[in-house]
Amino acid sequence: MSIRPTWSMRWTSCVMRERLRVAGFTCAAVALVVLVLILGWANPPRTSVIGTDRLGPDSGEDVADYLARAKDSLQGSDTGEHWALVAFTTGVVPGGIPKSVAGLRVAQVIYHVPIDRVYTPPITVPTPADDTAVIDSARAAAGVLTASQSFDDRTARTTAVMAARLHAGCACAANLIIRGTLDQLRELTSRPNIRSVQALPPDASAGAFAVLPLLPEQIDTAAPGPDDGPVPAR
């Protein structure tokens, strides 16, 4: 004798499938952030291979030269959507990210926790097309830092400070990868706290381009800062 599924059984099944989908996305995002974090610490940014699609300044490039290149990338009259890198003048709190780019699609949030004279790697968090996930990305980054394995005592203490500040919702969103038309991207350049917007050609594929962020504290040259200062307690 067959048993006909009840409404409650169907509802339970749907809930379970949704939970599995969310758990799968979370695991994939965490794994990617861990990989980026490890590579960021073990291999400070270097100049990318010439000829590949990339966003951000070259390692060691004069910031003024990069800002001019970013501005030039917004020229054109096509109406297609472009992947673009937004660099902020100062860090943005998680809750302010969607509004800062006028609600455009945010695909990645690049966090940087600045500590005076202590090297801290940027942390890239991929995000789905959902403002709640974008805002929660700081907690995701903090969770990954808390769970990560440190290479030495200094790295462990630095990681702990970074995680604590991200958990507290620090103004640490330094760059965003977004998608929009050239008109939309040009409009962003006039908004408060946006330092630059650099666009890729419209045929650039998602996930097939390199990114080197421009951090707010990089004023003259796009290069890592010193790492000779004491790590604060928090």
N, C-alpha and C positions, 0 to 999 in steps of 0.2 A: 504493500500500500504506500503510495507516494505522499509526502508531507508538503503541503503548499506553504511556501514562505509567508510568514506574517509580516505586517507593516514594521513591527519592532525588529524582526530579524533582518529585514532589508535595511533599516536605518542603522543597525549595528554594523552590518557589512560595509555600508558606505563610510561610516566613521572610521572603521579600521583601515579601509583603503586610503583615506585621506591622511590618517596618522602615519601610515607607511610611506606615503609620498613625501610628506614633510620631513620625516626622519631621514629618508634617502637624500633629500636635498641638503639637509643640515650636515650629514656625514660628508657629502661631497664638498661642501663649502669649507668645512673645518679642515679636511685633508688638504685642500688647495691653499688655505691660509697658512697651515703648518709648513708646507713646502716653500711658499714665498718667504716666510719668516726665516727659515733655516738658510735659504739661499741668500737672503739679504744680509744676515750676519756673517756668513762664511765668505761671501763674495760681494764686497762693496761695489756700487754701480760702476760699470765701465762703458766705454763707447760702444754702441751697437754696431753690428755689421752693416756696411754701406749697401744700400739697395733694397733693404727690407722696409716695410711699412712700420713706422714707429712714431710715438708721441713723446714730447718732452725734450728737454735740452740734451745735448751731448755732454758726457761727463767732462767737466773742466771748461765748458763753453761759457763765454761771457754772457751774463744774464741779459744785458741790453740787446745783444745779437739774437738771443732766443726770442725775446719779446717781439722783436721786429719780424722774425720768421713766423711766429704764431699769428701776428696780425695779417701778414701776407697770405696765410693759408685760408683766410676767410673771404678772399676775393673770389668772385665768380657769380654766375646768375642761374645756375642749375637749381632745381627745386627738390632734388632728392635729399634723403637724410644722410648725415655723415656721423661717424664716430669722432668724438672730440675729447680733448683733455682740458678741464677747467682747473686753473690754479688760483687759490685764494691768497689775498694779501695777508690775512691773519686766519688762524684756524677757526673752524665753525663747529658749534655744538651739534650733536646728532640730530636733535629736534629741528634744527634750522636748515638742514641739508635740502629737503625738497623745495622749500620756498626760495632758497638761494639761487636755484637754477630755473625758477618759474615753472616748476612742475614737470620739466623735461625728464625723459627716461634716464635713470641713473643705473648704470650697469655695474660699476665698481666704485667703492669708496676707499681712498688711500689715506690711512691715518698715519700721523707722525706725532709722537709725544716728545716735545722738545725738553731737554734737560741740559742746563748750561755746562758746556765743555764735556759732555758725555755723549758718545755716539749711540744713537737709537735708530734702528732700521725702520723704514716705512713698512706698513702692514696693509696689504691689499685684500679687501673683502668683496667678493662677488655678491651681487644682490639681484633678486628677481624684480620684476616690474611691479613693485608694491611699496608704497611709502612707509608702511609699518616696518617692513623688512629693512629698508634703508636706514631708518632711525635706530632699529635694534642692532645694526651692524657693529656698533661700538662695543656692545656687550659680547657679541660673538668674537670679536678680536681679543677682548680681555680674557674670555674663557679659554681661547687657544693659547694665549700667553701663559695663563696659570697652569695649563696642562703640559706645556712644552718642557723639554729637557734642556737644561742649561749646560754650556760648555765649561764654565768656570764660575768662581764665586762672584766676580764682578758682573758677569752676564746675568747670573741668577738674581742679584740685587737690582740690576737695571730692569730686568723683566718684571720683577715684582712691583717696582714703581710705575712702570708703564701700564701694567694691568690694573693697578689700583686707580690710576687717573682715568683710564678708559671706563672702568666700572662706574666712576663718579660722574661720567658725562662731560669730560673735559672738552674744551674747544680745540680738538685735535684733528678734525677732518681737514686735510691740507689740499687734496686734489680729488677730482671726480672724473670718471669716464662716463660720458653721457652721449645721447644720440639726438640729433635735431637737424633741421634745415639750416642752410647758411644764413638766412634771414633771422632765424631764431638764435643762432649762435652769435651773430653780430650784435643782436639786441642785448645779449648777456654782458657784452664787454662794457656796457655803460652802467651796469648795476653795481651797487656798493659792494666793496670787499672782493670783487673779482679782478684779479691781477692780469690774467691772460686767458684766452681761449684759443686752442690750436685744433684745427680740423684735419682729418685724413681725407683722401679722395673718396668719392661716393662708392667706389667699387671695393673698398677695403672690407675684408671679412672679419666678423666678430671672432675674437680670440686669436687672430692671426697676425697681430701686431705687437711690437714691444713697447713698453712704457717706462720712462724714467721721470719721476715726478720732479716738479720745481717746488721746493719747500719755501715757506714764508721767510725763514731766516737766511736764505741764500740771496744775498743782495747784489754782490758783484760777480761771483763765479758759481756755477752749478757743480759743487764738489762737497763731499762729506766734511763736516766740521771736526774740530779737535776731539780727542778722547783722553784727555789728561786731567780731568777734574774729578772731584769726589762725587760718589753716587749718593744722593740724599736719602733720608730714611723713608720718605713718602713723596 
